[in-house]
Amino acid sequence: MFMSMKTANPRLSRFRDCAILGALLTALAGAAVQAGEASVVGATVVRTGDTYRFDVTVSHADEGWDHYADKWDVVAPDGAILGTRVLHHPHVQEQPFTRSLSGVSIPDGIDTVIIRAHDSVHEYGGAEFVVSVPR
């Protein structure tokens, strides 16, 4: 037997319709936020002779090959990219995740660098991380 959702009280009917619409909009907004921009949530830098090794932790709600964190950069204060770690696959089940990049040259006079992450849909835009360069 089919039960009608119609109610005798029009106010209750409008309330129910608004509640359903609100729940739907909340679910859609949550889905959009879920796989937002990639963010750097941690980073360390170690001097290795004349170059540096970066260990960077990235957080992103990777969804698979169509939307995932695909790289991170070491950036000088003037915006010059000093190094890039390409991420060759999604990390759906490993969040956040840490990857390293060795052999990064940092010019004299640069005391801090910015680490920023990139994803295949939003590009840049998530949280960046500033780290001091040990001399």
C-alpha positions as a Python dict, from the first residue, in 0.01 Angstrom:
ca = {
    (1, 'M'): (0, 0, 0),
    (2, 'F'): (131, 343, -97),
    (3, 'M'): (144, 606, 178),
    (4, 'S'): (106, 969, 79),
    (5, 'M'): (351, 1226, 216),
    (6, 'K'): (76, 1488, 203),
    (7, 'T'): (-26, 1624, 538),
    (8, 'A'): (-351, 1784, 647),
    (9, 'N'): (-167, 2084, 791),
    (10, 'P'): (-12, 2304, 514),
    (11, 'R'): (236, 2457, 760),
    (12, 'L'): (373, 2114, 848),
    (13, 'S'): (394, 2032, 479),
    (14, 'R'): (600, 2345, 406),
    (15, 'F'): (818, 2274, 711),
    (16, 'R'): (881, 1920, 590),
    (17, 'D'): (964, 2043, 238),
    (18, 'C'): (1207, 2304, 377),
    (19, 'A'): (1369, 2043, 601),
    (20, 'I'): (1419, 1808, 306),
    (21, 'L'): (1561, 2089, 91),
    (22, 'G'): (1792, 2199, 374),
    (23, 'A'): (1923, 1846, 422),
    (24, 'L'): (1984, 1811, 49),
    (25, 'L'): (2172, 2142, 28),
    (26, 'T'): (2381, 2051, 333),
    (27, 'A'): (2474, 1717, 178),
    (28, 'L'): (2571, 1880, -151),
    (29, 'A'): (2779, 2146, 24),
    (30, 'G'): (2954, 1877, 228),
    (31, 'A'): (3041, 1684, -86),
    (32, 'A'): (3190, 1994, -249),
    (33, 'V'): (3400, 2074, 58),
    (34, 'Q'): (3507, 1715, 108),
    (35, 'A'): (3745, 1713, -186),
    (36, 'G'): (3857, 2074, -165),
    (37, 'E'): (4203, 2213, -213),
    (38, 'A'): (4520, 2034, -109),
    (39, 'S'): (4682, 2174, 207),
    (40, 'V'): (5029, 2142, 352),
    (41, 'V'): (4988, 2046, 719),
    (42, 'G'): (5355, 1995, 808),
    (43, 'A'): (5707, 2021, 674),
    (44, 'T'): (6066, 1977, 786),
    (45, 'V'): (6386, 2071, 610),
    (46, 'V'): (6730, 1917, 661),
    (47, 'R'): (7055, 2044, 519),
    (48, 'T'): (7240, 1772, 327),
    (49, 'G'): (7570, 1931, 225),
    (50, 'D'): (7505, 2208, -25),
    (51, 'T'): (7140, 2111, -80),
    (52, 'Y'): (6832, 2043, 132),
    (53, 'R'): (6582, 1761, 183),
    (54, 'F'): (6218, 1845, 247),
    (55, 'D'): (5973, 1608, 417),
    (56, 'V'): (5624, 1748, 352),
    (57, 'T'): (5288, 1630, 482),
    (58, 'V'): (4987, 1701, 259),
    (59, 'S'): (4619, 1661, 337),
    (60, 'H'): (4358, 1631, 64),
    (61, 'A'): (4043, 1426, 25),
    (62, 'D'): (4172, 1243, -282),
    (63, 'E'): (3885, 1086, -474),
    (64, 'G'): (4084, 891, -731),
    (65, 'W'): (4254, 973, -1059),
    (66, 'D'): (4011, 1255, -1146),
    (67, 'H'): (4079, 1456, -827),
    (68, 'Y'): (4392, 1416, -618),
    (69, 'A'): (4687, 1608, -475),
    (70, 'D'): (4937, 1585, -761),
    (71, 'K'): (5239, 1789, -644),
    (72, 'W'): (5389, 2026, -392),
    (73, 'D'): (5641, 2308, -438),
    (74, 'V'): (5919, 2471, -240),
    (75, 'V'): (5880, 2843, -308),
    (76, 'A'): (6117, 3134, -232),
    (77, 'P'): (5973, 3449, -72),
    (78, 'D'): (5987, 3623, -413),
    (79, 'G'): (5770, 3349, -568),
    (80, 'A'): (6046, 3158, -747),
    (81, 'I'): (5991, 2782, -742),
    (82, 'L'): (6302, 2616, -597),
    (83, 'G'): (6179, 2256, -620),
    (84, 'T'): (5871, 2048, -703),
    (85, 'R'): (5775, 1701, -581),
    (86, 'V'): (5539, 1540, -832),
    (87, 'L'): (5290, 1297, -678),
    (88, 'H'): (5225, 1026, -935),
    (89, 'H'): (4908, 870, -794),
    (90, 'P'): (4611, 939, -561),
    (91, 'H'): (4644, 873, -187),
    (92, 'V'): (4279, 789, -120),
    (93, 'Q'): (4345, 556, 174),
    (94, 'E'): (4652, 741, 309),
    (95, 'Q'): (4559, 1080, 453),
    (96, 'P'): (4743, 1288, 539),
    (97, 'F'): (5056, 1157, 367),
    (98, 'T'): (5423, 1256, 375),
    (99, 'R'): (5666, 1257, 83),
    (100, 'S'): (6024, 1380, 49),
    (101, 'L'): (6224, 1579, -202),
    (102, 'S'): (6605, 1588, -191),
    (103, 'G'): (6863, 1797, -371),
    (104, 'V'): (6688, 2132, -343),
    (105, 'S'): (6926, 2428, -380),
    (106, 'I'): (6836, 2736, -179),
    (107, 'P'): (7021, 3058, -259),
    (108, 'D'): (7212, 3241, 14),
    (109, 'G'): (7006, 3507, 188),
    (110, 'I'): (6684, 3305, 191),
    (111, 'D'): (6595, 3224, 553),
    (112, 'T'): (6242, 3085, 500),
    (113, 'V'): (6057, 2911, 219),
    (114, 'I'): (5692, 2844, 155),
    (115, 'I'): (5561, 2495, 85),
    (116, 'R'): (5239, 2485, -117),
    (117, 'A'): (5035, 2193, -247),
    (118, 'H'): (4851, 2154, -577),
    (119, 'D'): (4560, 1930, -676),
    (120, 'S'): (4438, 1821, -1017),
    (121, 'V'): (4108, 2015, -994),
    (122, 'H'): (4157, 2328, -783),
    (123, 'E'): (4528, 2374, -856),
    (124, 'Y'): (4673, 2590, -572),
    (125, 'G'): (4473, 2742, -288),
    (126, 'G'): (4492, 2526, 23),
    (127, 'A'): (4693, 2602, 335),
    (128, 'E'): (5060, 2677, 282),
    (129, 'F'): (5340, 2610, 531),
    (130, 'V'): (5636, 2836, 602),
    (131, 'V'): (5957, 2667, 717),
    (132, 'S'): (6294, 2807, 827),
    (133, 'V'): (6601, 2710, 626),
    (134, 'P'): (6884, 2578, 846),
    (135, 'R'): (7223, 2726, 753),
}
